[in-house]
Amino acid sequence: SSGINAEWPLRPGGLWLKGGVGPPPYLPIFKKYKIDGNVLPRLALNTDHLIQSQLGITDQNHKNKLILKAMDLVLFGPPTVFYNPLKDALLALAILVAISGLFFSTVQRKKAQDQIDKMLKEVDKLNINEQ
């Protein structure tokens, strides 16, 4: 649901501003001027040059990023989760298992090749002894 919620920027806004918009952190500015979900449509459209004149954010890249993120939030609603440590742990485990599998298969291939070489030498010895 994309309904406007007044608590978005400040409650998950820690998340929205920190995780979604990134550095430099604008949470103190948003708290100082009480920017909440009701202001997000104005922020998304940057009406009356809200970002620069009222919030004092002058860096064009930061303004554009704030506008895009606010527009995304207004149109599509808040993101569910920015960071999931369980997902990261499972990914690390999967990578570890894959690397271990590669190592194990390389060792097994080397052992098999050594056994084949040994058997070929024994076959050659048997052929020489038969003659």
N, C-alpha and C positions, 0 to 999 in steps of 0.2 A: 504494500500500500504506500502511496506517495503523499498522503495527507500531511499537512504542515504540523509539526509538533514543536511547541515552544522550547522544549528542553533539549532538542537535538544538539546544537553546537556546544552547549555547556556540559551536559551530562556525558553523552557519548562524544560531546564536542571536544572533550579531552581527546577522545579517539579520533573524531573527525578532523580536528585541527592538527593534532600531533601525527596521527597515522596517515590521514588523507591528504592534508595540505603540506605538511612537512615544515622544515626549518625555513626562516626563523619562526619561532613559536609566537602565534598571535593570540593565544589564550588570554593573557593579561589584558590586551586591548579589548577583546570581546567581552571580558568580564567587566572592565571599566565602563564601557558604553552599553552594557546590558544587551548585547547582540544575542538574540535567541531565534528560535525557529520561525517566529512571526516576521522577522526582518530578512530572512533568507531570500525571499523573492526579490526584495529591493537590492540585496547584495548580489544576487545572481544577475540582475539587470544593470547593476551599478547606477541606479537612478540617482540623479542629482550628484553624481560623482561621489557617492557615499564613501567609497573605500579611501579615496585620497583626501577629500576635504574634511570629512568628519572623523575618520579613523586614523588619518595621518600615514597611511601606507603609500609610499611614493614609488617604490620599485615596480616597474611595469610588469616584469615577469611574475612577481608575487601577486600583483593585482589580478593578472590574467588567470593565474592558478586558483586564486580564491574565487573568482567569478565562475570558472569552469567547475570547480568542486561544489560550489553552492548550487549551481544550475543542476548538476548531477543529483545532488541531494534532494532538491525540490522536485525534479522530474521522476526520479526512481526510488526515492526513500533512502533511509539510512542503510549502510552496508551491515551485513550480519556480524562479521568478525574480521578484524584487521590482522590478528595474530593468534595462531593456535599452536601452543608448544607441543601438544600431542602429535599434531600433523608433522611438525619438524622432527620430532623424535622418531616417528615411524619412517620418515624419509631417510633419516640418517641410518636407521637400522637396515632399511632396504638397500642402501648404498653399500653398507658394510657386508651384508650377505652377498651382494653381487660381486664385490671385490674378493671376498673369501672364496666364492664359487669359481671365479676366474683363476685364482691362485691354485686352488685344489685341482682344477682341470689341467692346468699347466704342469703341475707336479705329476699327475697321473699320466699325462701324455708322455712326459719325459721317461717315466718308469716303463711304460709300455714300449717305447722306442728302444730303450736299453735291453729289454727282454727279447724283442724281435731281433736286434743285432746279435745278442748272445745265441739265440736259437739258430740264426743263419750261420754263425761261425761253427756251431756244433754240427750242422748239416754239412758244411764244407769239410769238416774233419772226418765225418762218416763217409762222405764220398771219396775222400783221399784214401782212407783205410780200406774201402771196398776194392779199390783198384789194385 
